[in-house]
């Protein structure tokens, strides 16, 4: 992965982190329609961030991983 050449505003990162957390919670509760779950999983698969075929647990793990990488980029963690 190449480093970004254009920084993202901390407020934007915070909103994205929150959206990911909410989405992960709704997936855990079974509140996300199947068609949306499949579309999200396909997006992660295309980018090599989710194994094939991947299930809902794998998708939640991918969302959580992305959330933590964003938190790291925001400076919430000492190391990536």
Backbone torsions as a table, in degrees:
resi	resn	phi	psi	omega
1	UNK	NA	132.4	179.0
2	UNK	-85.1	144.7	175.8
3	UNK	-65.7	152.0	-179.2
4	UNK	-73.0	144.4	176.6
5	UNK	-96.1	-13.9	-179.7
6	UNK	-126.1	113.9	-178.2
7	UNK	-66.4	153.0	177.2
8	UNK	-103.4	137.6	-179.8
9	UNK	-61.0	138.8	179.3
10	UNK	-54.9	-34.7	178.9
11	UNK	-65.4	-38.7	177.6
12	UNK	-64.9	-42.7	178.2
13	UNK	-61.8	-43.3	-179.1
14	UNK	-62.1	-40.3	178.3
15	UNK	-65.5	-44.7	179.0
16	UNK	-61.7	-41.7	177.4
17	UNK	-60.1	-43.6	178.3
18	UNK	-64.6	-41.7	178.8
19	UNK	-62.0	-44.5	178.6
20	UNK	-61.4	-41.8	179.9
21	UNK	-64.6	-43.4	178.5
22	UNK	-63.5	-45.3	179.7
23	UNK	-61.6	-44.0	178.8
24	UNK	-61.4	-40.9	177.7
25	UNK	-63.0	-41.5	179.1
26	UNK	-69.2	-34.5	174.4
27	UNK	-63.4	-43.9	179.3
28	UNK	-61.2	-37.5	-180.0
29	UNK	-80.9	-8.8	-179.1
30	UNK	78.8	22.7	-176.9
31	UNK	-91.4	-2.7	-177.1
32	UNK	-97.0	125.7	179.7
33	UNK	-58.4	147.3	-177.8
34	UNK	-54.0	-42.3	-177.3
35	UNK	-63.5	-35.0	178.5
36	UNK	-72.8	-40.2	176.4
37	UNK	-58.5	-44.3	179.5
38	UNK	-64.7	-40.1	179.3
39	UNK	-66.2	-41.1	177.6
40	UNK	-64.1	-45.2	179.7
41	UNK	-61.1	-41.7	179.4
42	UNK	-62.4	-39.3	178.5
43	UNK	-61.7	-46.2	178.5
44	UNK	-64.7	-39.2	-180.0
45	UNK	-63.1	-44.7	-178.8
46	UNK	-58.4	-30.7	-178.4
47	UNK	-94.9	6.2	178.1
48	UNK	73.5	21.7	-177.2
49	UNK	-102.7	3.5	-179.5
50	UNK	-148.0	130.6	-179.3
51	UNK	-69.8	160.3	176.2
52	UNK	-92.7	134.4	-1.1
53	UNK	-80.9	-25.4	179.5
54	UNK	76.3	134.9	178.0
55	UNK	-117.7	-173.6	-177.5
56	UNK	-64.6	-34.4	177.6
57	UNK	-64.0	-44.4	178.6
58	UNK	-62.6	-38.3	178.4
59	UNK	-65.1	-43.5	177.3
60	UNK	-61.5	-39.6	178.0
61	UNK	-64.9	-38.8	178.1
62	UNK	-65.3	-41.8	177.2
63	UNK	-62.7	-43.4	179.9
64	UNK	-63.6	-42.7	178.1
65	UNK	-61.0	-43.6	178.0
66	UNK	-62.8	-42.5	178.8
67	UNK	-57.7	-45.9	-178.8
68	UNK	-68.9	-34.8	176.5
69	UNK	-65.8	-38.5	177.1
70	UNK	-66.6	-41.0	177.6
71	UNK	-62.2	-39.6	177.7
72	UNK	-63.5	-44.3	179.3
73	UNK	-64.0	-30.3	178.9
74	UNK	-76.5	-14.2	178.9
75	UNK	95.8	14.0	-179.9
76	UNK	-75.2	-19.8	-179.8
77	UNK	-117.5	152.1	178.8
78	UNK	-67.6	-38.0	-177.8
79	UNK	-134.2	153.3	179.9
80	UNK	-65.8	NA	NA
